[in-house]
Each structure stands twice: as C-alpha cells, then as structure tokens.
Amino acid sequence: MKEPIKGGSQIEVQGVMCQLPPIGYVYNVTTKTVEYRGIMSRSENTLDQYWQRNGLPKGYNAKRDLEQQKQKNNENYQDPELAEFRRDAWDKRLNGCWFMNKGVPTYITGMHYFYLEWIYIGGTTNNQGYPDFWETDKKFFYFLQYVIENDKCFGMILLTRRRGGKTAKSVAFLLEATTRMMEANGGIQSKTEDDAEKIVYRKGVLKAFDKLPDFFRPKYNVNGVARGITLMEKRDKEAEQGDRGLGGVIDFRASNDTAYDGDKLKRYVGDEIFKTRNSDVYNRHEIILPTLEDTNTKPYGKALYTSTVEEIEGEIANYMKFWQDSDQNDIDEVTGYTRTKLYRYFIPSDEAINLDIYGQCDAEENRRIILAEREQVRNDSEKFTGRIRRRPLSVEEAFRTSSNSSVYDMARLQDRYEEISWRENIYETGDFIWKSGIKDGEVIWVPSNKGKWKVVWEYIDTDILKRPNQTKVRPWNNQRFAIGCDPYSHSRTVDYRNSSGAFYVYKKHDPTDPDRSDIFIVEYIARPATSDIFFEDLIKTCFYFGAEALIENNRNNIMDYFTYREYSNFMMQLPNRPTPGIPGSTKTHADIIAHTESYIYQHIHKVYFPRLIDDWKNFDPFNTTKFDAAMASGYTLIADNKYNLVLMKMGNKKMYDIDMLFPKKAVV
C-alpha cells in the first residue's frame, strides 16, 4: 500500500496515497513480485455481483479427518483439494484479492479478506455471522495497511460511529499478525479492565479465534485464569499441520499507564481511548510506544487505537490534543513522525449508514436526513446535542460534549469550543523569564512550544505594560488587568491525577473599546517541579502586567512566598476580607459559578483557550479539585469584579473613596 506497484494505480485516503496492484494482480509479499490471480465474481450479472463469504468448502471436515488419519502413516501427506484450498486462503490473507462489485473490479487487502472471511462476529449479517463488505471498510483497511507498511508510523487512531465494527476490526488487526508470526505478542487495554476482558477479549478475540479454521489457528493454550491465549511453541515432530506453535501471547490488562511497561508487542489494541478511566491516554501512549520499538527505536509492532463518537467522556481537551498530534498531514521534517508517531482516521456518519448489499450508500442523501433529524429537536439543547454526537458529520462534532450534566450553557460553550479548538495560532505559547536571570529587573517573553504560558497578544497593547519609575515595585495597571490564581496542592485528585497550578490574566472592560476588552488574555496551567517555581511564575506575570492577583489562600505558602519576595502589594485583598486572597469555600464556589455563568452569557465569543471551555463544560461544583482552569478563571472574574464589590460595600454611605475605586499611579 505504501510503495508504488508497477502497472498499478493509487487512491488518496485521508491524506495518504495508497498504492494498488494492477487489476487482477496482487503483490506477492513472499516472492516480492506482481502476480496474476484473476477476479472473483459470484455472477456474470452486474446487479448480482457483490461480496459473498465462501467459507470452508463443502465436506471439508470429513476430508480433513481422513487427511489426518493418513498423516499418521505419512506425515507429508496432503489431500490435493484441501491443500489447494489452504494455499489459496493463505495467499489471499497475505496478498489480498480482487472481486467484482456491481460491475467494478475491487481490490481488498489481505487483512480485509481475513476480516471478511474468517473473523466471526455473530449477530445478523448477510454472511451468516461474518462481516459484510462496506466501501468505508475497504478504505479503512487500505489506510491501515499503509500504516503497517510505514516505517515512520507506530499505528493509528480510528474514530467511528457506534455499530461501526471497530471491535471486530481490532480483533482482525490483532489476530492476523499474532497467529502467523513467531514470538508475536498482542496486548489489549480498554477504558477499564472489565471492558478489555468482556468486550474485546472474550466477545471479540476468543470468539473469533475459536472459529478460525485449523490451518489458521496455531497450537495454543488458554491461560489458567483465562486472561489470555498462549500460542505455544512447537515441540513435537508429530504435531498436526494446523497445530503450528508460535510462542506468542495474546492478553488483556488493566487500563492504567504502566500495565504493559517493559513488554514487547507486535500488536496493541487501545480500545475506547476517548473514554479511558484511571489513566491519562497521552501518558499511557508514551509508555506503550517503547513496547512497539525494535533495538533501533524503529517500529517493530503497531498500535490500533479506537473509540466510538457518541460516548466520548472525560478529558476532552487531552483527547483532542492526542488526535491533533496524530495528524498525518503534519509530519516533522527532521524526525519524519507526527508528534504521537501515529496517524488518525475518522469515518463521518453520512458515509457509514444505509449501506446496500454492495457496501455503498448515498452520502448526500444520508447527510440530508441527518440534518433534518437534528432540526426536529433544535429547540431542545440536550436532544440536539445528542443527535449530533450520535451521528457526527465531522471530527469537531464527534468531540462535542453532552449537555445534560453541565452547570453552564452547554450550547454556547460547545459552539465556541468548535470555533476555536481546531484553529491554529490563536495564542502564542512560551515563557516569561527574568531578563539575564536578574530578579526584579525586567520580565521578557520567550516563545517556546514547550512553554507554560499561552498569550493572546492580539488584544495586548504593550505600550501600557511599561513599568513607571518606582521607588518600590507596586501594581500600576490594576485598572486594566485582573489576575486570579488557583495554586496546586501536593495531593492527588480523586481520579489519581496530580492537580496543576493555574492562573489567568484578564483584560478588563474598556468602554472606549468594548470589542477588545473583557477577554482572558493569558492562560497558565502547569505543575512545575517545585511549588516555589510556580509562585515565582505568578510573580513574574504580576510584574509584567503590573497588576495584583487574587489568590486562593487555603494554602498560605504562596502568600508567605509573596511576602518573602516583597511582593505583598501584588496580593489582592477583597472588601470585607481581613487578609489578602480568597478562601476556597462553598460560598466562593457559588460566587464563581454566578460570575462565570454571567461571563459565558455575555462574552463567550471572546474566549480563546479550549482548555478553559472544556473545564467549564465538565465543571462539577462538588468536586472542584480536578478543574484547575475553571477555578482560576473564576477567581479572575471575582478579581475583575472587586470594584463593584467596593461600590456595594460603600453604597449605604452614599459616598465613595475615589482612591479605592481608581488607585493612584505609583509615585514617579
């Protein structure tokens, strides 16, 4: 699929150019030559030409029994008819084949043949429990074969609708290699260990393995507690032809990051990766990668990650980053890899429903129906979102979050999320550092792809950032910027993740330029090696923008650090508060929700940070520890509202202290 074949053709499939052999020919992977095989056809009538599984020839089992009896006296004996059938089946499995489909010669890869002919899935199909041929699957297997042959790729991600056959495809991917290669191990993980066992291993792998014909099923033993299949080594010269020993293992394990750490895998299946629990899918992938490497760090094995679109749940921003970093159209010029070393594949719903016996559909008509079904419930936000998630037409729609559990206006959040999450260069990533390493001198910006800050420079007038001459450093831009901070603790969240420290810089309302104000302009979400580094990062940000920060003060070490560094003037103190900062209390959480809800209603179109919107979409006021962005932005909005609080406090006095409302600039 990857290298051009003399006399063949090519087809582009989701950004890669797949190479096909000439019509009626295959590329023989054993002889490395192009060889003629012809084209299978179930009928000369065009309308009767479609894929039909052949299965074992009539009388196969009886003939096989007789063959085995004769082999007891002559181990080299083979029934000529059965031997020819086995050779043909192996040839198609290795090299693919052609068949006529409604008058069109159609090539399928060896793995696609293996899937259609020998992977039993049960249920209602046109092929007695074996998969039907779909055009969408043909292209998928082209793409998968390209990935397998590509020495600059460690696997792929498949994102598809429910009932799209992803588990059966995973089983074919896993079994095809492990049941024909020596010492080829296969591993399975899913969103939970229970799912890996029951759905992928037992209902998928074991069922299909048990149905494989004897000439495809190697000598095996099911492990003592049925956690895997051991493909035992061949030790006796009298082993039957179907009992080839290979020495590999196919098993499933827990969903945690390190379950396969140190193993060597020929095939790895990561099932339902966008629903993974108790694990960071990106971190887990970084541990899986070495299991697929040879001694030169080149691909020895391949991974197939899959997920269905309707029930994506959890860390959406992290999942989207994993997807974005697997873009085959964004390959590093030096390494030759994508950032994840994977490729990605999405099947839109209009190409995968209402398929006929030829595996084809009218995508335009399907789209018309899908859009009409959505319009029927447009006024019901939850149902509308549900129908989009069930049959997405784009990747953006596939990552749309359910609206039934959100504290905030999910429709507004989702619309904005889809507007910005796939855009590039909406902010710049980098670091604020002390120039020449001299603290309290000058803070400068250094762009870096690995930086901790994200800055929307488009809305920042750098002229107002210049610090006036001061005898002692103090805020000079409180009237322009507000900063809110949610420090991190050393404890883990309920889902065993380390929490991060977070803060935002907010450009306050400017009545002379309303379209360019009321905007979060800086996002910082990180967990540096030490808390002092985080504290210093906040000081640098306050110093650069000349504004004080409202800091959640349940952990006083950050307040102590500001005092030690003589930056007490940069710790905001709210009216009616005896000390700087704000407690992380139930009342504060209610205030955060009220301010955030109002902001989303008025200004969501001004938000440029996907992580922040993702936190708002999933925010749980009863479990705030996992929502660093939502909490920090909430403190920021409360900080922005400080002067309204001052007015409310002094309202009964019918008088205002102008110095409280508009602090004087530092003495020059």
DAPEJO-V114180 format. One record per residue. N is the residue number from 0. RES is the residue in three letters. OMEGA is omega in radians with two decimals (none if undefined). D_FIRST is the distance of its C-alpha to the first C-alpha in Angstrom with 2 decimals. Layout:
((N;RES;OMEGA;D_FIRST) (N;RES;OMEGA;D_FIRST))
This chain:
((0;MET;-3.05;0.00) (1;LYS;-3.07;3.79) (2;GLU;3.13;5.97) (3;PRO;3.13;7.53) (4;ILE;-3.08;8.55) (5;LYS;3.12;12.30) (6;GLY;-3.09;13.71) (7;GLY;-3.14;10.66) (8;SER;3.13;10.33) (9;GLN;3.13;8.68) (10;ILE;3.12;9.70) (11;GLU;3.12;10.85) (12;VAL;3.09;11.01) (13;GLN;2.99;13.76) (14;GLY;3.07;13.42) (15;VAL;-3.10;9.78) (16;MET;-3.09;8.09) (17;CYS;-3.05;4.91) (18;GLN;-3.14;4.51) (19;LEU;3.08;6.37) (20;PRO;3.08;8.75) (21;PRO;-3.11;12.41) (22;ILE;-3.14;14.45) (23;GLY;-3.11;15.79) (24;TYR;3.01;13.63) (25;VAL;2.99;11.06) (26;TYR;-3.10;9.61) (27;ASN;-3.07;12.23) (28;VAL;3.13;11.46) (29;THR;-3.11;15.27) (30;THR;-3.12;16.31) (31;LYS;3.13;13.34) (32;THR;3.07;14.05) (33;VAL;-3.02;13.07) (34;GLU;-3.11;15.57) (35;TYR;3.10;17.21) (36;ARG;-3.10;17.63) (37;GLY;-3.08;19.07) (38;ILE;3.09;18.95) (39;MET;3.08;20.80) (40;SER;-3.13;23.43) (41;ARG;-3.11;26.26) (42;SER;3.02;28.48) (43;GLU;3.10;29.22) (44;ASN;-3.06;30.40) (45;THR;-3.08;27.81) (46;LEU;3.12;29.13) (47;ASP;-3.14;28.86) (48;GLN;3.07;25.19) (49;TYR;-3.10;23.22) (50;TRP;3.04;21.54) (51;GLN;-3.12;24.17) (52;ARG;3.12;23.87) (53;ASN;-3.11;25.38) (54;GLY;3.13;26.15) (55;LEU;3.13;28.33) (56;PRO;-3.12;30.27) (57;LYS;3.14;33.91) (58;GLY;-3.05;36.19) (59;TYR;-3.04;33.47) (60;ASN;3.13;35.51) (61;ALA;3.13;38.65) (62;LYS;-3.14;37.00) (63;ARG;3.08;35.28) (64;ASP;3.13;38.70) (65;LEU;3.12;40.21) (66;GLU;-3.13;37.49) (67;GLN;3.10;38.13) (68;GLN;-3.14;41.85) (69;LYS;-3.14;41.46) (70;GLN;3.08;39.24) (71;LYS;3.10;42.27) (72;ASN;-3.13;43.99) (73;ASN;-3.04;41.00) (74;GLU;-3.13;38.04) (75;ASN;-3.09;35.87) (76;TYR;3.02;36.62) (77;GLN;3.03;33.85) (78;ASP;-3.06;34.45) (79;PRO;-3.11;32.75) (80;GLU;3.14;31.64) (81;LEU;3.14;30.28) (82;ALA;3.12;28.61) (83;GLU;3.12;26.75) (84;PHE;-3.13;25.71) (85;ARG;3.12;24.47) (86;ARG;-3.13;22.50) (87;ASP;3.13;20.86) (88;ALA;3.11;20.12) (89;TRP;3.13;18.62) (90;ASP;3.13;16.51) (91;LYS;3.13;15.10) (92;ARG;-3.10;14.69) (93;LEU;-2.93;12.73) (94;ASN;-3.10;10.74) (95;GLY;-3.11;10.95) (96;CYS;3.11;13.34) (97;TRP;2.99;14.75) (98;PHE;3.13;17.88) (99;MET;3.14;20.23) (100;ASN;-3.13;20.72) (101;LYS;3.07;23.84) (102;GLY;-3.09;23.45) (103;VAL;3.04;19.77) (104;PRO;-3.01;17.27) (105;THR;-3.14;14.64) (106;TYR;3.00;11.41) (107;ILE;-3.12;10.88) (108;THR;3.12;8.72) (109;GLY;3.14;11.02) (110;MET;3.10;12.13) (111;HIS;3.05;12.92) (112;TYR;3.14;14.94) (113;PHE;3.13;16.59) (114;TYR;-3.07;17.49) (115;LEU;-2.98;18.94) (116;GLU;-2.93;20.72) (117;TRP;3.13;21.95) (118;ILE;-3.10;22.17) (119;TYR;-3.14;25.70) (120;ILE;-3.11;26.56) (121;GLY;3.11;29.97) (122;GLY;-3.09;31.53) (123;THR;3.04;31.58) (124;THR;3.08;28.55) (125;ASN;-3.03;28.34) (126;ASN;3.00;27.09) (127;GLN;3.07;29.99) (128;GLY;3.08;28.73) (129;TYR;-3.02;25.02) (130;PRO;2.99;22.55) (131;ASP;3.06;22.44) (132;PHE;3.04;19.44) (133;TRP;3.08;18.90) (134;GLU;3.12;16.84) (135;THR;3.09;16.58) (136;ASP;3.12;15.12) (137;LYS;3.14;12.48) (138;LYS;3.11;11.28) (139;PHE;-3.12;11.95) (140;PHE;2.98;9.88) (141;TYR;-3.10;6.77) (142;PHE;3.14;8.02) (143;LEU;3.13;9.09) (144;GLN;3.06;6.15) (145;TYR;3.14;4.99) (146;VAL;-3.12;8.68) (147;ILE;-3.11;9.10) (148;GLU;-3.05;7.24) (149;ASN;-3.13;9.10) (150;ASP;3.03;12.58) (151;LYS;-3.13;14.18) (152;CYS;-3.12;13.80) (153;PHE;3.13;15.79) (154;GLY;-3.04;14.66) (155;MET;3.03;15.18) (156;ILE;3.05;18.05) (157;LEU;3.08;18.21) (158;LEU;-3.03;21.31) (159;THR;-3.14;22.29) (160;ARG;3.00;25.49) (161;ARG;-3.11;27.56) (162;ARG;3.13;26.96) (163;GLY;3.07;23.31) (164;GLY;-3.08;22.28) (165;LYS;-3.13;21.18) (166;THR;3.13;23.08) (167;ALA;3.09;21.70) (168;LYS;3.11;18.09) (169;SER;3.13;19.27) (170;VAL;3.11;20.88) (171;ALA;3.11;17.87) (172;PHE;-3.09;15.92) (173;LEU;-3.04;19.05) (174;LEU;-3.04;20.05) (175;GLU;-3.12;16.93) (176;ALA;-3.01;16.86) (177;THR;-3.12;20.60) (178;THR;3.08;21.77) (179;ARG;-3.10;20.16) (180;MET;3.11;20.29) (181;MET;3.04;23.60) (182;GLU;-3.13;25.17) (183;ALA;-3.11;22.31) (184;ASN;3.08;24.05) (185;GLY;-3.11;23.11) (186;GLY;-3.10;25.03) (187;ILE;2.93;25.93) (188;GLN;3.09;27.86) (189;SER;-3.10;28.89) (190;LYS;3.00;31.50) (191;THR;3.09;34.12) (192;GLU;3.14;34.36) (193;ASP;3.10;35.75) (194;ASP;3.13;32.70) (195;ALA;-3.11;30.39) (196;GLU;-2.97;32.58) (197;LYS;-3.02;33.51) (198;ILE;-3.06;30.55) (199;VAL;-3.04;27.43) (200;TYR;-3.03;28.86) (201;ARG;-3.10;31.57) (202;LYS;-3.10;30.52) (203;GLY;-3.01;26.81) (204;VAL;-3.08;26.07) (205;LEU;-3.12;29.36) (206;LYS;-3.13;29.49) (207;ALA;-3.13;26.03) (208;PHE;-3.12;26.58) (209;ASP;-3.11;29.93) (210;LYS;3.13;28.55) (211;LEU;3.07;25.92) (212;PRO;-3.03;27.07) (213;ASP;-3.11;28.81) (214;PHE;3.05;26.23) (215;PHE;-3.08;23.64) (216;ARG;-3.11;26.24) (217;PRO;3.06;27.29) (218;LYS;-3.01;30.87) (219;TYR;3.03;31.63) (220;ASN;3.07;34.42) (221;VAL;-3.09;34.75) (222;ASN;-3.02;36.27) (223;GLY;-3.14;39.95) (224;VAL;3.07;39.70) (225;ALA;3.10;36.52) (226;ARG;-3.14;34.51) (227;GLY;3.10;31.60) (228;ILE;3.05;30.44) (229;THR;3.10;31.04) (230;LEU;-2.90;28.94) (231;MET;3.11;31.85) (232;GLU;3.12;31.92) (233;LYS;-3.07;32.89) (234;ARG;-3.07;36.46) (235;ASP;-3.11;38.13) (236;LYS;-3.08;37.70) (237;GLU;3.14;38.63) (238;ALA;-3.13;35.76) (239;GLU;-3.08;34.42) (240;GLN;-3.12;31.10) (241;GLY;-3.05;29.65) (242;ASP;3.10;31.09) (243;ARG;3.11;28.72) (244;GLY;-3.05;29.52) (245;LEU;3.06;26.79) (246;GLY;3.12;28.78) (247;GLY;3.12;26.69) (248;VAL;3.00;27.89) (249;ILE;-3.12;26.63) (250;ASP;3.05;29.02) (251;PHE;-3.14;29.86) (252;ARG;-3.13;32.01) (253;ALA;-3.05;34.02) (254;SER;-3.07;32.53) (255;ASN;-3.00;34.19) (256;ASP;-2.93;32.52) (257;THR;-3.05;33.26) (258;ALA;-3.13;32.62) (259;TYR;-3.13;29.79) (260;ASP;3.12;31.18) (261;GLY;3.12;31.08) (262;ASP;3.02;28.75) (263;LYS;-3.03;25.59) (264;LEU;3.00;22.76) (265;LYS;3.08;19.48) (266;ARG;3.09;18.88) (267;TYR;3.08;20.92) (268;VAL;3.04;21.54) (269;GLY;-3.04;23.60) (270;ASP;3.07;24.94) (271;GLU;-3.06;26.82) (272;ILE;3.14;26.61) (273;PHE;3.00;28.41) (274;LYS;-3.00;31.37) (275;THR;3.12;31.71) (276;ARG;3.09;35.33) (277;ASN;-3.13;37.13) (278;SER;3.01;34.25) (279;ASP;-3.01;32.76) (280;VAL;3.14;29.04) (281;TYR;3.11;28.36) (282;ASN;3.14;30.64) (283;ARG;3.12;29.15) (284;HIS;3.13;25.63) (285;GLU;3.09;27.10) (286;ILE;3.11;28.44) (287;ILE;-3.07;25.28) (288;LEU;-3.13;23.21) (289;PRO;3.12;25.18) (290;THR;-3.11;24.68) (291;LEU;-3.07;20.92) (292;GLU;2.95;21.61) (293;ASP;-3.07;22.21) (294;THR;3.12;25.35) (295;ASN;-3.13;23.87) (296;THR;3.03;22.83) (297;LYS;-3.14;19.11) (298;PRO;2.95;16.89) (299;TYR;3.12;18.02) (300;GLY;-3.12;17.30) (301;LYS;3.12;15.71) (302;ALA;2.99;17.66) (303;LEU;3.07;17.39) (304;TYR;-3.13;20.27) (305;THR;2.97;21.44) (306;SER;3.02;24.47) (307;THR;-2.96;26.09) (308;VAL;-2.94;27.60) (309;GLU;-2.98;31.11) (310;GLU;3.06;32.51) (311;ILE;-3.09;31.29) (312;GLU;3.10;34.28) (313;GLY;-3.03;35.56) (314;GLU;-3.05;34.68) (315;ILE;-3.11;32.94) (316;ALA;3.13;33.06) (317;ASN;3.10;31.41) (318;TYR;-3.13;28.65) (319;MET;3.10;28.09) (320;LYS;3.10;27.98) (321;PHE;3.12;25.36) (322;TRP;-3.12;23.26) (323;GLN;-3.11;24.03) (324;ASP;3.12;23.31) (325;SER;-3.07;19.70) (326;ASP;-3.14;18.86) (327;GLN;3.07;15.55) (328;ASN;3.14;17.56) (329;ASP;-3.08;20.19) (330;ILE;-3.13;19.00) (331;ASP;-3.08;21.85) (332;GLU;-3.09;22.20) (333;VAL;-3.06;23.72) (334;THR;-3.07;21.76) (335;GLY;-3.12;18.30) (336;TYR;2.86;18.29) (337;THR;-3.09;19.35) (338;ARG;3.10;22.81) (339;THR;-3.02;21.77) (340;LYS;3.09;18.68) (341;LEU;2.93;16.88) (342;TYR;-3.09;14.96) (343;ARG;-3.06;16.52) (344;TYR;3.13;16.06) (345;PHE;3.09;19.05) (346;ILE;3.12;19.74) (347;PRO;-3.02;22.94) (348;SER;-3.10;25.54) (349;ASP;3.11;25.97) (350;GLU;-2.97;22.50) (351;ALA;3.10;23.09) (352;ILE;3.11;26.60) (353;ASN;-3.13;28.53) (354;LEU;3.12;25.68) (355;ASP;-3.08;26.79) (356;ILE;3.11;26.11) (357;TYR;-3.13;23.08) (358;GLY;-3.08;21.57) (359;GLN;3.11;22.35) (360;CYS;3.05;24.91) (361;ASP;-3.04;26.96) (362;ALA;-3.13;25.85) (363;GLU;3.11;28.77) (364;GLU;3.09;31.29) (365;ASN;3.14;29.94) (366;ARG;3.14;30.37) (367;ARG;-3.14;33.86) (368;ILE;-3.13;34.82) (369;ILE;-3.14;33.52) (370;LEU;3.12;35.46) (371;ALA;3.11;38.52) (372;GLU;3.11;38.50) (373;ARG;-3.10;38.55) (374;GLU;-3.13;41.42) (375;GLN;-3.08;43.50) (376;VAL;-3.06;43.80) (377;ARG;-3.10;43.54) (378;ASN;3.08;47.04) (379;ASP;-3.01;46.16) (380;SER;-3.09;44.15) (381;GLU;-3.14;43.07) (382;LYS;3.13;41.95) (383;PHE;3.12;40.29) (384;THR;3.14;38.22) (385;GLY;-3.14;37.49) (386;ARG;3.07;36.07) (387;ILE;-3.12;33.84) (388;ARG;-3.10;32.50) (389;ARG;-3.14;32.05) (390;ARG;-3.12;29.97) (391;PRO;3.11;28.65) (392;LEU;-3.13;27.17) (393;SER;3.09;25.98) (394;VAL;3.13;25.25) (395;GLU;3.12;28.78) (396;GLU;-3.14;30.22) (397;ALA;-3.12;28.28) (398;PHE;3.09;30.08) (399;ARG;-3.07;33.41) (400;THR;3.09;36.05) (401;SER;-3.10;38.50) (402;SER;-2.98;41.94) (403;ASN;-3.10;44.06) (404;SER;-3.07;44.91) (405;SER;3.06;45.13) (406;VAL;-3.03;48.49) (407;TYR;-3.08;47.75) (408;ASP;-3.04;46.73) (409;MET;-3.11;43.12) (410;ALA;3.12;42.52) (411;ARG;-3.13;43.58) (412;LEU;-3.09;41.65) (413;GLN;3.13;38.41) (414;ASP;-3.14;38.69) (415;ARG;3.13;39.27) (416;TYR;-3.13;36.56) (417;GLU;3.12;33.96) (418;GLU;-2.98;35.46) (419;ILE;-2.97;35.13) (420;SER;-3.12;32.53) (421;TRP;3.12;29.61) (422;ARG;3.12;31.65) (423;GLU;3.03;31.45) (424;ASN;3.08;34.45) (425;ILE;3.01;37.01) (426;TYR;3.11;38.55) (427;GLU;3.13;38.54) (428;THR;3.14;38.01) (429;GLY;-3.11;40.29) (430;ASP;2.92;43.51) (431;PHE;-3.12;47.22) (432;ILE;3.02;49.01) (433;TRP;-3.12;52.56) (434;LYS;3.14;52.84) (435;SER;3.12;53.41) (436;GLY;-3.10;53.55) (437;ILE;-3.13;57.04) (438;LYS;3.07;57.56) (439;ASP;3.12;59.50) (440;GLY;3.12;59.18) (441;GLU;3.08;56.28) (442;VAL;3.13;52.95) (443;ILE;-3.12;50.03) (444;TRP;3.12;46.47) (445;VAL;3.12;43.52) (446;PRO;3.12;40.04) (447;SER;3.11;37.42) (448;ASN;3.14;34.10) (449;LYS;-3.10;35.53) (450;GLY;-3.11;38.90) (451;LYS;-3.11;40.89) (452;TRP;2.96;42.22) (453;LYS;-3.00;40.66) (454;VAL;3.04;42.90) (455;VAL;-3.03;43.03) (456;TRP;-3.09;44.84) (457;GLU;-3.06;45.07) (458;TYR;-3.11;48.07) (459;ILE;3.05;49.85) (460;ASP;-3.04;52.71) (461;THR;3.14;52.91) (462;ASP;-3.09;56.47) (463;ILE;-3.13;57.81) (464;LEU;-3.10;56.23) (465;LYS;-3.10;58.58) (466;ARG;3.09;60.94) (467;PRO;3.08;64.65) (468;ASN;-3.10;67.08) (469;GLN;3.04;68.12) (470;THR;3.09;70.48) (471;LYS;-3.07;68.39) (472;VAL;3.11;64.82) (473;ARG;-3.11;64.66) (474;PRO;3.08;62.52) (475;TRP;-3.09;63.02) (476;ASN;-3.13;60.37) (477;ASN;-3.12;61.06) (478;GLN;-3.09;61.77) (479;ARG;-3.03;58.27) (480;PHE;3.00;55.95) (481;ALA;-3.14;55.78) (482;ILE;3.07;53.89) (483;GLY;-3.01;53.31) (484;CYS;3.01;52.18) (485;ASP;-3.11;51.10) (486;PRO;3.11;51.28) (487;TYR;3.06;49.38) (488;SER;-3.14;51.00) (489;HIS;3.10;50.12) (490;SER;3.12;49.59) (491;ARG;3.10;46.34) (492;THR;-3.09;45.58) (493;VAL;3.10;45.72) (494;ASP;2.97;41.97) (495;TYR;3.03;42.27) (496;ARG;2.97;40.94) (497;ASN;3.07;42.94) (498;SER;-3.14;44.49) (499;SER;2.97;44.21) (500;GLY;-3.09;46.88) (501;ALA;2.96;46.57) (502;PHE;3.12;48.53) (503;TYR;2.94;48.34) (504;VAL;-3.04;50.20) (505;TYR;3.06;51.37) (506;LYS;-3.02;52.73) (507;LYS;-3.13;55.83) (508;HIS;3.07;57.00) (509;ASP;-3.08;58.32) (510;PRO;3.11;60.40) (511;THR;-3.13;60.13) (512;ASP;-3.02;56.33) (513;PRO;-3.11;55.22) (514;ASP;-3.10;51.68) (515;ARG;3.10;50.96) (516;SER;-2.99;52.65) (517;ASP;-3.04;52.35) (518;ILE;2.94;48.95) (519;PHE;-3.04;47.38) (520;ILE;3.13;46.53) (521;VAL;3.03;45.64) (522;GLU;3.06;43.71) (523;TYR;3.06;43.91) (524;ILE;-3.06;42.42) (525;ALA;3.04;42.16) (526;ARG;3.14;43.61) (527;PRO;-3.07;44.67) (528;ALA;3.10;45.63) (529;THR;3.13;49.29) (530;SER;3.12;51.14) (531;ASP;3.11;53.18) (532;ILE;3.10;50.09) (533;PHE;-3.14;49.48) (534;PHE;-3.13;53.17) (535;GLU;3.09;53.10) (536;ASP;3.10;50.01) (537;LEU;3.10;52.03) (538;ILE;3.13;55.02) (539;LYS;3.14;53.01) (540;THR;3.08;51.76) (541;CYS;-3.12;55.33) (542;PHE;-3.08;56.62) (543;TYR;-3.09;54.05) (544;PHE;3.09;54.69) (545;GLY;-3.07;58.37) (546;ALA;3.12;58.30) (547;GLU;-3.10;59.33) (548;ALA;3.00;57.10) (549;LEU;-2.99;57.84) (550;ILE;3.03;56.80) (551;GLU;-2.92;56.60) (552;ASN;3.07;59.43) (553;ASN;3.08;59.10) (554;ARG;-2.98;58.08) (555;ASN;-3.09;60.79) (556;ASN;3.11;59.17) (557;ILE;3.10;57.50) (558;MET;3.10;60.87) (559;ASP;-3.13;62.50) (560;TYR;3.10;59.95) (561;PHE;3.13;60.67) (562;THR;3.12;64.39) (563;TYR;-3.12;63.98) (564;ARG;3.14;62.09) (565;GLU;3.08;64.85) (566;TYR;3.14;62.58) (567;SER;3.13;64.60) (568;ASN;-3.10;65.06) (569;PHE;3.06;61.36) (570;MET;-3.09;61.56) (571;MET;3.06;62.22) (572;GLN;-3.10;65.11) (573;LEU;3.04;65.30) (574;PRO;3.14;68.63) (575;ASN;3.09;70.38) (576;ARG;-3.10;68.44) (577;PRO;-3.09;70.54) (578;THR;3.08;67.72) (579;PRO;3.07;64.59) (580;GLY;-3.11;61.32) (581;ILE;-3.12;60.58) (582;PRO;3.07;60.40) (583;GLY;-3.05;57.36) (584;SER;3.09;59.42) (585;THR;3.12;59.09) (586;LYS;3.11;61.06) (587;THR;3.12;58.81) (588;HIS;3.10;55.73) (589;ALA;3.09;57.44) (590;ASP;3.12;58.17) (591;ILE;-3.13;54.55) (592;ILE;-3.12;53.43) (593;ALA;-3.13;56.10) (594;HIS;-3.12;55.24) (595;THR;3.13;51.48) (596;GLU;3.12;51.88) (597;SER;-3.13;54.03) (598;TYR;-3.14;51.67) (599;ILE;-3.14;48.64) (600;TYR;-3.04;50.71) (601;GLN;-2.90;51.89) (602;HIS;-3.09;49.29) (603;ILE;-3.13;45.85) (604;HIS;3.14;44.54) (605;LYS;-3.11;45.45) (606;VAL;-3.05;43.33) (607;TYR;-3.09;40.39) (608;PHE;-3.13;39.36) (609;PRO;-3.12;36.77) (610;ARG;-3.13;37.89) (611;LEU;3.13;41.42) (612;ILE;3.12;40.56) (613;ASP;3.09;38.47) (614;ASP;3.11;41.54) (615;TRP;-3.11;43.78) (616;LYS;-3.04;41.61) (617;ASN;-2.98;41.80) (618;PHE;3.10;45.24) (619;ASP;-3.09;47.48) (620;PRO;3.14;51.10) (621;PHE;3.11;51.91) (622;ASN;-2.99;49.26) (623;THR;-3.01;49.10) (624;THR;-3.12;48.03) (625;LYS;-3.07;44.31) (626;PHE;-3.08;44.61) (627;ASP;-3.10;45.34) (628;ALA;-3.11;44.38) (629;ALA;-3.13;46.38) (630;MET;-3.13;49.43) (631;ALA;3.12;49.42) (632;SER;3.09;49.07) (633;GLY;3.07;51.87) (634;TYR;3.13;54.15) (635;THR;3.12;53.33) (636;LEU;3.05;54.39) (637;ILE;3.09;57.58) (638;ALA;3.11;58.23) (639;ASP;-3.09;57.84) (640;ASN;-3.07;60.35) (641;LYS;-3.03;62.89) (642;TYR;2.98;65.24) (643;ASN;3.10;65.30) (644;LEU;3.11;66.40) (645;VAL;3.13;69.11) (646;LEU;3.14;70.38) (647;MET;-3.13;70.46) (648;LYS;-3.04;72.32) (649;MET;-3.07;74.93) (650;GLY;-3.12;75.19) (651;ASN;-3.13;78.31) (652;LYS;-3.12;80.05) (653;LYS;3.12;79.68) (654;MET;-3.07;79.01) (655;TYR;3.07;76.06) (656;ASP;-3.06;75.72) (657;ILE;3.14;74.05) (658;ASP;3.09;73.05) (659;MET;-3.10;71.12) (660;LEU;-3.11;69.26) (661;PHE;-3.10;68.58) (662;PRO;3.13;68.95) (663;LYS;3.08;70.50) (664;LYS;3.12;68.43) (665;ALA;-3.14;68.99) (666;VAL;-3.11;72.02) (667;VAL;none;71.21))
